[in-house]
Amino acid sequence: MKVRLAGFSGLPALSQKLVQRMQREPILAGFHPVEQCNLDYHPERGSAIDPHLDDSWLWGERLVTVNILSDTTLTMSLEQGLPELGLREQVHVSVQLPRRSLVVLYGEARHRWKHAILRKDVHQRRVCSTYRELSAEFLPGGQQVEVGAQLLNVASSFQGVPV
């Protein structure tokens, strides 16, 4: 796989203060996002996002989502169950996300559990922003450290335009 920098102008200026505030939280120490994905869900359009794991080749350990406009439910699922607890069937956990809340997925929640916003849980317009950091492959010691340094430099300029 190859990462292209063409057209990438950084995170938008409007997110700079929020990113700085996130970085003050102990769990987000050293968090340097290179992507901000804005999503706008509308119940009348049947908006949802299917259960998935985010890419781990490009994206790092922490996924940070700010749930901005309305309360919603994040559904975490584990297809293979939890046999160590006697649960052999698929397991679902509903995580309530109040408006203006922040959730960090890392560790098993990031790499083992799938996450989703189910159609039945979008009751009103939902706006959120998800921030992603680079994986170790793009950081010092990784095979793509030069590309990673470029991405981090451009992202942290906060000159980007939201799309």
N, C-alpha and C positions, 0 to 999 in steps of 0.2 A: 504494500500500500504506500501511497505517496500523499503528502500534505502539500497543498498549494497555497501560497500566501496571496496570490493575485486577488485583488478586490477586498482583502481584509484590511480594515482601517482602524481596528481596535474596538474596545468596549465603548458604548456611548457615554458621553460626558455626564448625563443625568444619573448614571449608576455609580459614579466615583465615590460619593459620600457613603452610599450604602455598602459598597465593597470595603471601604475603610472601616466602617462600623462593624461589619462581619469579622474582619481580621482581628478585632479587639477581643473576640470571644476565644477562650482557650482552645476549644475544639477546632477552631478555624485558624489557629496560629500558622503562619506560613502559607495560607491559602492565597494563591494568585491565579484567579480565573482568566481563561483565554476565550471563553465563549459565554455569551448570554443569550439564552433562547427564551423568547417571549411567546407565551401561548394565550389565546383568547378563546374560551369555551362558551358556547351558547346552547342552552337546553333545547331551544326550538330547532336547532340544526342537528341535534343528536350528537353533540361534541363528546368525545371520550378519547382516551389513549389506552390501547390494549396492553395487557401484562407484558413486560419486557425487562431485559437487563441492558443497561447502557454499555456501549463499546468500552472495552478495557485496554485495547491497544493504544488508542489516542487519549482517552479520558482517564484521569487519575483516580485516587482513592476516594475523594469526597465529591458528592453531588449535592449542591445546595439549592433549594427551591424556596422562594418567597411567595407565599400565597397572598395575593394583594387584595382582591376585591370582595370576595365572599367566602363564607365557610364552605368546606367541602370535605370529602373523605378520600384518603389515599388507601388503596387496597394493596396489601403486600401478600404475595402468594408463594408457596413452596410446593412445587409439583410432587416431589418425592416424599413429602410428609416429614415427620420428625420421629423416625422409628425409635430413637433413643428415649422418647417419651411415650412410646406405645402408639403413636399416631402414624399409621401407615398410608392413609389417604392424603390427598392434597390438603394443605392447610392455608386458610385465608385469615388475615388479620386486618381489621379496619382501624385506620389511624385518623382521628379527627384533626383536621387542620383549620383552625379558626382564621378568619380574615386577618391579614397583617401578621401572620405567623411565618416562622422560618423552620424548615426541616432539613437535616443533614443526613444523607445516606452514606454509610461507610461500613467497612468490614463485611460481615455476612449479609447485612441489609443491602449493601451495594453489589456484592458479587454472587450471592446465593439466592436471595429472595427477589422475585420479580415484583415490579411496582406498576400500578395502573390507576387511572381515574376512570371509574366505570360510568357509563351513560346514566344509570339510575341515580348516581350521586351528584349529578350536575343539575341543581335545582334553579339556579339563577346564573347570570353571567359570571364567569370566573376568569380572572386574569392572573397570571403568575409569571415569574421569571426564574429560570433555572441557570445556575452558573456552574461551569465545569472547569477543572484544572487539568493540566497535562499529566500523562502517565510518566513513569520512571524512564521510559525509552527516550523521552524528549528533555530530560533533566540531566544535570551533570552526572557523568558516568554512563549515560545511555547512548545508544548508537546514533540517535538523531538529535544530539544536544545542540547543534548549530541551528537547526530548524526551530527547536524549542526556544532557544534564546531569542530568535527573531520574532516568534509568536508572542512571547512574553513582553518583549519590548514594544511591539505594536499595540498589544492589548492594553498595556498599562499607560499608554499615551492618552486614553480616554477621548480619542478623536473620532470614534466610530459613529455611524448613523444607524439608528434602529431600522430594521426592515420588517 
